[in-house]
Amino acid sequence: MLSKKVCMLGSFSVGKTSLVEQFLHSIFSDKYLSTVGVKISKKTVNIDGTDMSLVLWDMEGKDDYVDIKMSHLRGTMGFFVVADLTRLDTFDAALKIRRVALDVLGENTPHMLLLNKSDRPTWEVNDERIEAAQAAGIKVLRTSARTGTAVNEAFETLAKDMLAKT
């Protein structure tokens, strides 16, 4: 069975842990618990007939990852950068974090920008910014850890992209 390390990157309180919990257990909690360091979880998925163990590294929230420990990224085969649609600053931070991660891991590392909290009625991140990111070649998906919207799709898409690079 293939095993792939996936890192969850992003600012504080964007929903990284909630996305992981929704993917692993189909649950959501309103209680905010800040991740300290890294929390590691696993889930096996079947992608086009191939079993793949996703080893999820849920990293603590930071507005930049300039000082991230290289040991935390070592062996990463794919990553998500998560932003909160209701907080524009997290979107801008996510783009910077993405750049740092690609500089460390390599330009061809499979990744996606997840715009979380899509269930909320008001967003600070507008369509123009999202379209500009997509035009720059960034895979973007609007997710909701609360409702489960596009959560499985995000992990399956990244798994397919990683499988294609195997």
C-alpha positions as YAML, in Angstrom:
chain: A
units: angstrom
residues:
- id: 1
  name: MET
  ca: [0.00, 0.00, 0.00]
- id: 2
  name: LEU
  ca: [1.19, 3.49, -0.82]
- id: 3
  name: SER
  ca: [1.67, 5.91, 2.06]
- id: 4
  name: LYS
  ca: [1.66, 9.66, 1.42]
- id: 5
  name: LYS
  ca: [2.38, 12.46, 3.87]
- id: 6
  name: VAL
  ca: [0.00, 15.42, 3.53]
- id: 7
  name: CYS
  ca: [0.52, 18.68, 5.42]
- id: 8
  name: MET
  ca: [-2.28, 21.04, 6.44]
- id: 9
  name: LEU
  ca: [-0.93, 24.61, 6.41]
- id: 10
  name: GLY
  ca: [-2.58, 27.95, 7.12]
- id: 11
  name: SER
  ca: [-3.20, 30.74, 9.60]
- id: 12
  name: PHE
  ca: [-4.77, 30.39, 13.03]
- id: 13
  name: SER
  ca: [-8.43, 29.40, 13.20]
- id: 14
  name: VAL
  ca: [-9.03, 28.80, 9.49]
- id: 15
  name: GLY
  ca: [-10.38, 25.28, 10.07]
- id: 16
  name: LYS
  ca: [-7.46, 22.96, 9.33]
- id: 17
  name: THR
  ca: [-8.24, 20.64, 12.24]
- id: 18
  name: SER
  ca: [-11.98, 20.81, 11.53]
- id: 19
  name: LEU
  ca: [-11.38, 19.79, 7.90]
- id: 20
  name: VAL
  ca: [-9.28, 16.82, 9.06]
- id: 21
  name: GLU
  ca: [-11.94, 15.77, 11.60]
- id: 22
  name: GLN
  ca: [-14.69, 16.07, 8.98]
- id: 23
  name: PHE
  ca: [-12.65, 13.94, 6.56]
- id: 24
  name: LEU
  ca: [-11.69, 11.31, 9.15]
- id: 25
  name: HIS
  ca: [-14.87, 11.06, 11.22]
- id: 26
  name: SER
  ca: [-17.59, 13.12, 9.48]
- id: 27
  name: ILE
  ca: [-17.88, 15.31, 12.57]
- id: 28
  name: PHE
  ca: [-17.70, 19.02, 13.31]
- id: 29
  name: SER
  ca: [-17.32, 20.78, 16.63]
- id: 30
  name: ASP
  ca: [-17.85, 24.49, 17.32]
- id: 31
  name: LYS
  ca: [-15.26, 24.31, 20.10]
- id: 32
  name: TYR
  ca: [-12.01, 25.92, 18.99]
- id: 33
  name: LEU
  ca: [-8.90, 24.12, 20.16]
- id: 34
  name: SER
  ca: [-5.66, 25.58, 18.87]
- id: 35
  name: THR
  ca: [-3.25, 22.98, 17.53]
- id: 36
  name: VAL
  ca: [0.16, 23.16, 19.18]
- id: 37
  name: GLY
  ca: [2.99, 21.78, 17.08]
- id: 38
  name: VAL
  ca: [1.57, 19.07, 14.86]
- id: 39
  name: LYS
  ca: [-1.18, 16.46, 15.16]
- id: 40
  name: ILE
  ca: [-0.76, 13.36, 12.99]
- id: 41
  name: SER
  ca: [-3.69, 11.24, 11.76]
- id: 42
  name: LYS
  ca: [-4.13, 8.54, 9.12]
- id: 43
  name: LYS
  ca: [-6.85, 7.45, 6.75]
- id: 44
  name: THR
  ca: [-6.78, 4.91, 3.94]
- id: 45
  name: VAL
  ca: [-8.51, 5.85, 0.70]
- id: 46
  name: ASN
  ca: [-8.96, 3.93, -2.52]
- id: 47
  name: ILE
  ca: [-8.03, 5.94, -5.60]
- id: 48
  name: ASP
  ca: [-8.70, 4.31, -8.95]
- id: 49
  name: GLY
  ca: [-8.22, 0.84, -7.45]
- id: 50
  name: THR
  ca: [-5.10, 1.75, -5.47]
- id: 51
  name: ASP
  ca: [-5.16, 1.81, -1.67]
- id: 52
  name: MET
  ca: [-3.35, 4.84, -0.31]
- id: 53
  name: SER
  ca: [-2.68, 5.67, 3.32]
- id: 54
  name: LEU
  ca: [-2.86, 9.42, 3.83]
- id: 55
  name: VAL
  ca: [-0.73, 10.48, 6.79]
- id: 56
  name: LEU
  ca: [-2.18, 13.87, 7.69]
- id: 57
  name: TRP
  ca: [0.07, 16.37, 9.45]
- id: 58
  name: ASP
  ca: [-2.21, 19.03, 10.93]
- id: 59
  name: MET
  ca: [0.25, 21.87, 11.56]
- id: 60
  name: GLU
  ca: [-0.25, 24.64, 14.08]
- id: 61
  name: GLY
  ca: [-1.61, 27.85, 12.60]
- id: 62
  name: LYS
  ca: [0.85, 30.51, 11.51]
- id: 63
  name: ASP
  ca: [0.53, 33.57, 9.34]
- id: 64
  name: ASP
  ca: [3.76, 32.61, 7.63]
- id: 65
  name: TYR
  ca: [5.91, 29.53, 7.62]
- id: 66
  name: VAL
  ca: [9.25, 31.22, 7.13]
- id: 67
  name: ASP
  ca: [10.43, 29.73, 10.43]
- id: 68
  name: ILE
  ca: [8.77, 26.33, 9.95]
- id: 69
  name: LYS
  ca: [10.88, 23.40, 10.98]
- id: 70
  name: MET
  ca: [12.22, 21.70, 7.90]
- id: 71
  name: SER
  ca: [11.75, 18.38, 9.68]
- id: 72
  name: HIS
  ca: [7.98, 18.94, 9.64]
- id: 73
  name: LEU
  ca: [7.91, 19.30, 5.86]
- id: 74
  name: ARG
  ca: [10.44, 16.56, 5.11]
- id: 75
  name: GLY
  ca: [8.78, 13.74, 3.17]
- id: 76
  name: THR
  ca: [5.65, 15.73, 2.33]
- id: 77
  name: MET
  ca: [4.10, 14.45, -0.91]
- id: 78
  name: GLY
  ca: [1.20, 16.92, -1.02]
- id: 79
  name: PHE
  ca: [-0.27, 19.77, 0.99]
- id: 80
  name: PHE
  ca: [-3.28, 21.94, 1.56]
- id: 81
  name: VAL
  ca: [-3.10, 25.61, 2.35]
- id: 82
  name: VAL
  ca: [-6.29, 26.63, 4.13]
- id: 83
  name: ALA
  ca: [-7.82, 30.11, 4.27]
- id: 84
  name: ASP
  ca: [-10.99, 31.38, 5.92]
- id: 85
  name: LEU
  ca: [-13.33, 32.96, 3.36]
- id: 86
  name: THR
  ca: [-14.60, 35.34, 6.06]
- id: 87
  name: ARG
  ca: [-11.10, 36.74, 6.80]
- id: 88
  name: LEU
  ca: [-9.22, 38.32, 3.88]
- id: 89
  name: ASP
  ca: [-5.93, 38.37, 5.79]
- id: 90
  name: THR
  ca: [-5.92, 34.56, 5.90]
- id: 91
  name: PHE
  ca: [-6.24, 34.41, 2.10]
- id: 92
  name: ASP
  ca: [-3.24, 36.70, 1.63]
- id: 93
  name: ALA
  ca: [-1.28, 34.71, 4.23]
- id: 94
  name: ALA
  ca: [-2.22, 31.44, 2.48]
- id: 95
  name: LEU
  ca: [-0.71, 32.65, -0.79]
- id: 96
  name: LYS
  ca: [2.55, 33.50, 1.02]
- id: 97
  name: ILE
  ca: [2.56, 30.17, 2.88]
- id: 98
  name: ARG
  ca: [2.00, 28.34, -0.42]
- id: 99
  name: ARG
  ca: [5.05, 30.08, -1.89]
- id: 100
  name: VAL
  ca: [7.25, 29.12, 1.07]
- id: 101
  name: ALA
  ca: [6.06, 25.49, 0.92]
- id: 102
  name: LEU
  ca: [6.74, 25.24, -2.81]
- id: 103
  name: ASP
  ca: [10.19, 26.77, -2.34]
- id: 104
  name: VAL
  ca: [10.96, 24.04, 0.22]
- id: 105
  name: LEU
  ca: [9.18, 21.07, -1.39]
- id: 106
  name: GLY
  ca: [9.54, 21.86, -5.09]
- id: 107
  name: GLU
  ca: [7.29, 23.52, -7.65]
- id: 108
  name: ASN
  ca: [5.64, 20.29, -8.76]
- id: 109
  name: THR
  ca: [4.42, 19.21, -5.32]
- id: 110
  name: PRO
  ca: [0.66, 18.51, -5.53]
- id: 111
  name: HIS
  ca: [-1.32, 21.00, -3.47]
- id: 112
  name: MET
  ca: [-4.59, 22.89, -3.22]
- id: 113
  name: LEU
  ca: [-5.85, 26.11, -1.70]
- id: 114
  name: LEU
  ca: [-8.92, 25.35, 0.40]
- id: 115
  name: LEU
  ca: [-11.22, 28.29, 1.07]
- id: 116
  name: ASN
  ca: [-12.99, 27.12, 4.18]
- id: 117
  name: LYS
  ca: [-16.17, 28.31, 5.91]
- id: 118
  name: SER
  ca: [-18.08, 28.56, 2.62]
- id: 119
  name: ASP
  ca: [-21.29, 27.96, 4.61]
- id: 120
  name: ARG
  ca: [-21.01, 31.43, 6.15]
- id: 121
  name: PRO
  ca: [-23.29, 34.10, 4.63]
- id: 122
  name: THR
  ca: [-20.67, 36.85, 4.27]
- id: 123
  name: TRP
  ca: [-17.22, 36.48, 2.74]
- id: 124
  name: GLU
  ca: [-14.33, 38.93, 2.71]
- id: 125
  name: VAL
  ca: [-12.55, 37.01, -0.06]
- id: 126
  name: ASN
  ca: [-14.23, 38.06, -3.29]
- id: 127
  name: ASP
  ca: [-14.57, 36.18, -6.58]
- id: 128
  name: GLU
  ca: [-11.98, 38.39, -8.29]
- id: 129
  name: ARG
  ca: [-9.25, 37.31, -5.87]
- id: 130
  name: ILE
  ca: [-10.26, 33.67, -6.19]
- id: 131
  name: GLU
  ca: [-10.29, 33.88, -9.99]
- id: 132
  name: ALA
  ca: [-6.86, 35.57, -9.96]
- id: 133
  name: ALA
  ca: [-5.46, 32.69, -7.90]
- id: 134
  name: GLN
  ca: [-6.97, 30.17, -10.31]
- id: 135
  name: ALA
  ca: [-5.62, 32.11, -13.29]
- id: 136
  name: ALA
  ca: [-2.17, 31.82, -11.67]
- id: 137
  name: GLY
  ca: [-2.55, 28.03, -11.81]
- id: 138
  name: ILE
  ca: [-3.58, 27.42, -8.21]
- id: 139
  name: LYS
  ca: [-6.16, 24.69, -7.62]
- id: 140
  name: VAL
  ca: [-8.83, 26.29, -5.44]
- id: 141
  name: LEU
  ca: [-11.78, 24.64, -3.74]
- id: 142
  name: ARG
  ca: [-14.43, 26.19, -1.49]
- id: 143
  name: THR
  ca: [-15.02, 23.93, 1.52]
- id: 144
  name: SER
  ca: [-17.05, 23.84, 4.70]
- id: 145
  name: ALA
  ca: [-15.86, 21.71, 7.59]
- id: 146
  name: ARG
  ca: [-19.21, 22.43, 9.29]
- id: 147
  name: THR
  ca: [-21.41, 21.02, 6.51]
- id: 148
  name: GLY
  ca: [-18.84, 18.72, 4.89]
- id: 149
  name: THR
  ca: [-19.13, 20.56, 1.56]
- id: 150
  name: ALA
  ca: [-16.28, 19.53, -0.77]
- id: 151
  name: VAL
  ca: [-14.15, 18.07, 2.07]
- id: 152
  name: ASN
  ca: [-13.94, 14.52, 0.69]
- id: 153
  name: GLU
  ca: [-13.56, 15.95, -2.82]
- id: 154
  name: ALA
  ca: [-10.52, 17.96, -1.67]
- id: 155
  name: PHE
  ca: [-8.72, 14.97, -0.14]
- id: 156
  name: GLU
  ca: [-9.60, 12.68, -3.06]
- id: 157
  name: THR
  ca: [-8.40, 15.25, -5.61]
- id: 158
  name: LEU
  ca: [-5.09, 15.69, -3.81]
- id: 159
  name: ALA
  ca: [-4.70, 11.90, -3.48]
- id: 160
  name: LYS
  ca: [-5.27, 11.51, -7.24]
- id: 161
  name: ASP
  ca: [-2.70, 14.21, -7.95]
- id: 162
  name: MET
  ca: [-0.17, 12.47, -5.69]
- id: 163
  name: LEU
  ca: [-0.92, 9.09, -7.27]
- id: 164
  name: ALA
  ca: [-0.28, 10.58, -10.71]
- id: 165
  name: LYS
  ca: [3.21, 11.59, -9.54]
- id: 166
  name: THR
  ca: [4.03, 8.10, -8.21]
...
